[in-house]
Amino acid sequence: MLSPYGLDIIESCLTCKMRSDRIFCDLPTSALQSFEAIKYATAYPKGAV
């Protein structure tokens, strides 16, 4: 899904195609499922924060 700012937003770590390329994403599936249950994602344009 693309954000209003043209950024590609990954909805779920469990289905992310880049999962194997990232250290944090290489957690066991059970740990990622726990994070999915409590996550809140948002994106800000450059310079907004």
Distance bins in CASP14 RR format, pairs under 12 A and 6 or more apart:
PFRMAT RR
TARGET T0000
AUTHOR 0000-0000-0000
RMODE 2
METHOD distances of the structure
MODEL  1
1 7 0 0 0 0 1 0 0 0 0 0 0
1 8 1 0 0 1 0 0 0 0 0 0 0
1 9 1 0 1 0 0 0 0 0 0 0 0
1 10 0 0 0 0 1 0 0 0 0 0 0
1 11 1 0 0 1 0 0 0 0 0 0 0
1 12 0 0 0 0 0 1 0 0 0 0 0
1 15 0 0 0 0 0 1 0 0 0 0 0
1 41 0 0 0 0 0 1 0 0 0 0 0
1 43 0 0 0 0 0 1 0 0 0 0 0
2 8 1 0 0 1 0 0 0 0 0 0 0
2 9 1 0 0 1 0 0 0 0 0 0 0
2 10 0 0 0 0 0 1 0 0 0 0 0
2 11 0 0 0 0 0 1 0 0 0 0 0
2 43 0 0 0 0 0 1 0 0 0 0 0
3 9 1 0 1 0 0 0 0 0 0 0 0
3 10 0 0 0 0 0 1 0 0 0 0 0
3 11 0 0 0 0 0 1 0 0 0 0 0
3 41 0 0 0 0 1 0 0 0 0 0 0
3 42 0 0 0 0 1 0 0 0 0 0 0
3 43 1 0 1 0 0 0 0 0 0 0 0
3 44 0 0 0 0 1 0 0 0 0 0 0
3 45 0 0 0 0 1 0 0 0 0 0 0
4 42 0 0 0 0 0 1 0 0 0 0 0
4 43 0 0 0 0 1 0 0 0 0 0 0
4 44 0 0 0 0 0 1 0 0 0 0 0
4 45 0 0 0 0 1 0 0 0 0 0 0
4 48 0 0 0 0 0 1 0 0 0 0 0
5 42 0 0 0 0 0 1 0 0 0 0 0
5 43 1 0 0 1 0 0 0 0 0 0 0
5 44 0 0 0 0 1 0 0 0 0 0 0
5 45 1 0 1 0 0 0 0 0 0 0 0
5 46 0 0 0 0 1 0 0 0 0 0 0
5 47 0 0 0 0 0 1 0 0 0 0 0
5 48 0 0 0 0 1 0 0 0 0 0 0
6 43 0 0 0 0 1 0 0 0 0 0 0
6 45 0 0 0 0 1 0 0 0 0 0 0
6 46 0 0 0 0 0 1 0 0 0 0 0
7 41 0 0 0 0 0 1 0 0 0 0 0
7 42 0 0 0 0 0 1 0 0 0 0 0
7 43 1 0 1 0 0 0 0 0 0 0 0
7 44 0 0 0 0 1 0 0 0 0 0 0
7 45 0 0 0 0 1 0 0 0 0 0 0
7 46 0 0 0 0 1 0 0 0 0 0 0
8 16 0 0 0 0 0 1 0 0 0 0 0
8 17 0 0 0 0 0 1 0 0 0 0 0
8 18 0 0 0 0 1 0 0 0 0 0 0
8 43 0 0 0 0 1 0 0 0 0 0 0
9 16 0 0 0 0 0 1 0 0 0 0 0
9 41 1 0 0 1 0 0 0 0 0 0 0
9 42 0 0 0 0 1 0 0 0 0 0 0
9 43 1 0 0 1 0 0 0 0 0 0 0
9 44 0 0 0 0 0 1 0 0 0 0 0
10 16 1 0 1 0 0 0 0 0 0 0 0
10 17 0 0 0 0 1 0 0 0 0 0 0
10 18 1 0 0 1 0 0 0 0 0 0 0
10 19 0 0 0 0 1 0 0 0 0 0 0
10 22 0 0 0 0 0 1 0 0 0 0 0
10 25 0 0 0 0 1 0 0 0 0 0 0
10 32 0 0 0 0 0 1 0 0 0 0 0
10 36 0 0 0 0 0 1 0 0 0 0 0
10 39 0 0 0 0 0 1 0 0 0 0 0
10 41 0 0 0 0 1 0 0 0 0 0 0
10 43 0 0 0 0 0 1 0 0 0 0 0
11 17 0 0 0 0 0 1 0 0 0 0 0
11 36 0 0 0 0 1 0 0 0 0 0 0
11 39 0 0 0 0 0 1 0 0 0 0 0
11 41 0 0 0 0 1 0 0 0 0 0 0
12 19 0 0 0 0 1 0 0 0 0 0 0
12 25 0 0 0 0 0 1 0 0 0 0 0
12 29 0 0 0 0 0 1 0 0 0 0 0
12 32 0 0 0 0 1 0 0 0 0 0 0
12 33 0 0 0 0 1 0 0 0 0 0 0
12 35 0 0 0 0 0 1 0 0 0 0 0
12 36 1 0 0 1 0 0 0 0 0 0 0
12 37 0 0 0 0 0 1 0 0 0 0 0
12 39 0 0 0 0 1 0 0 0 0 0 0
12 41 0 0 0 0 1 0 0 0 0 0 0
13 19 1 0 0 1 0 0 0 0 0 0 0
13 20 0 0 0 0 0 1 0 0 0 0 0
13 22 0 0 0 0 1 0 0 0 0 0 0
13 24 0 0 0 0 1 0 0 0 0 0 0
13 25 1 0 1 0 0 0 0 0 0 0 0
13 26 0 0 0 0 0 1 0 0 0 0 0
13 27 0 0 0 0 1 0 0 0 0 0 0
13 28 0 0 0 0 0 1 0 0 0 0 0
13 29 0 0 0 0 1 0 0 0 0 0 0
13 31 0 0 0 0 1 0 0 0 0 0 0
13 32 1 0 1 0 0 0 0 0 0 0 0
13 33 0 0 0 0 1 0 0 0 0 0 0
13 34 0 0 0 0 0 1 0 0 0 0 0
13 35 1 0 0 1 0 0 0 0 0 0 0
13 36 1 0 0 1 0 0 0 0 0 0 0
13 37 0 0 0 0 0 1 0 0 0 0 0
13 39 0 0 0 0 1 0 0 0 0 0 0
13 41 0 0 0 0 0 1 0 0 0 0 0
14 25 0 0 0 0 1 0 0 0 0 0 0
14 27 0 0 0 0 0 1 0 0 0 0 0
14 28 0 0 0 0 0 1 0 0 0 0 0
14 29 1 0 0 1 0 0 0 0 0 0 0
14 30 0 0 0 0 0 1 0 0 0 0 0
14 31 0 0 0 0 0 1 0 0 0 0 0
14 32 1 0 1 0 0 0 0 0 0 0 0
14 33 1 0 0 1 0 0 0 0 0 0 0
14 34 0 0 0 0 0 1 0 0 0 0 0
14 35 0 0 0 0 1 0 0 0 0 0 0
14 36 1 0 0 1 0 0 0 0 0 0 0
14 37 0 0 0 0 0 1 0 0 0 0 0
14 39 0 0 0 0 0 1 0 0 0 0 0
15 25 0 0 0 0 0 1 0 0 0 0 0
15 29 0 0 0 0 0 1 0 0 0 0 0
15 32 0 0 0 0 0 1 0 0 0 0 0
15 33 0 0 0 0 0 1 0 0 0 0 0
15 36 0 0 0 0 0 1 0 0 0 0 0
16 22 0 0 0 0 1 0 0 0 0 0 0
16 24 0 0 0 0 0 1 0 0 0 0 0
16 25 1 0 0 1 0 0 0 0 0 0 0
16 26 0 0 0 0 0 1 0 0 0 0 0
16 27 0 0 0 0 0 1 0 0 0 0 0
16 32 0 0 0 0 1 0 0 0 0 0 0
16 36 0 0 0 0 0 1 0 0 0 0 0
17 25 0 0 0 0 0 1 0 0 0 0 0
18 24 0 0 0 0 0 1 0 0 0 0 0
18 25 1 0 0 1 0 0 0 0 0 0 0
18 26 0 0 0 0 0 1 0 0 0 0 0
19 25 1 0 1 0 0 0 0 0 0 0 0
19 26 1 0 0 1 0 0 0 0 0 0 0
19 27 0 0 0 0 1 0 0 0 0 0 0
19 28 0 0 0 0 0 1 0 0 0 0 0
19 29 0 0 0 0 0 1 0 0 0 0 0
19 32 0 0 0 0 1 0 0 0 0 0 0
20 26 1 0 0 1 0 0 0 0 0 0 0
20 27 0 0 0 0 0 1 0 0 0 0 0
22 32 0 0 0 0 0 1 0 0 0 0 0
24 31 0 0 0 0 0 1 0 0 0 0 0
24 32 0 0 0 0 1 0 0 0 0 0 0
24 35 0 0 0 0 1 0 0 0 0 0 0
25 31 0 0 0 0 0 1 0 0 0 0 0
25 32 1 0 0 1 0 0 0 0 0 0 0
25 35 0 0 0 0 0 1 0 0 0 0 0
25 36 0 0 0 0 0 1 0 0 0 0 0
26 32 0 0 0 0 1 0 0 0 0 0 0
27 33 0 0 0 0 1 0 0 0 0 0 0
27 34 0 0 0 0 1 0 0 0 0 0 0
27 35 1 0 0 1 0 0 0 0 0 0 0
27 36 0 0 0 0 0 1 0 0 0 0 0
28 34 0 0 0 0 1 0 0 0 0 0 0
28 35 0 0 0 0 0 1 0 0 0 0 0
29 35 0 0 0 0 0 1 0 0 0 0 0
29 36 0 0 0 0 0 1 0 0 0 0 0
30 36 0 0 0 0 0 1 0 0 0 0 0
30 37 0 0 0 0 0 1 0 0 0 0 0
31 37 0 0 0 0 0 1 0 0 0 0 0
31 38 0 0 0 0 0 1 0 0 0 0 0
32 38 0 0 0 0 0 1 0 0 0 0 0
32 39 0 0 0 0 1 0 0 0 0 0 0
33 39 0 0 0 0 0 1 0 0 0 0 0
35 41 0 0 0 0 0 1 0 0 0 0 0
42 48 0 0 0 0 0 1 0 0 0 0 0
42 49 0 0 0 0 0 1 0 0 0 0 0
43 49 0 0 0 0 0 1 0 0 0 0 0
END
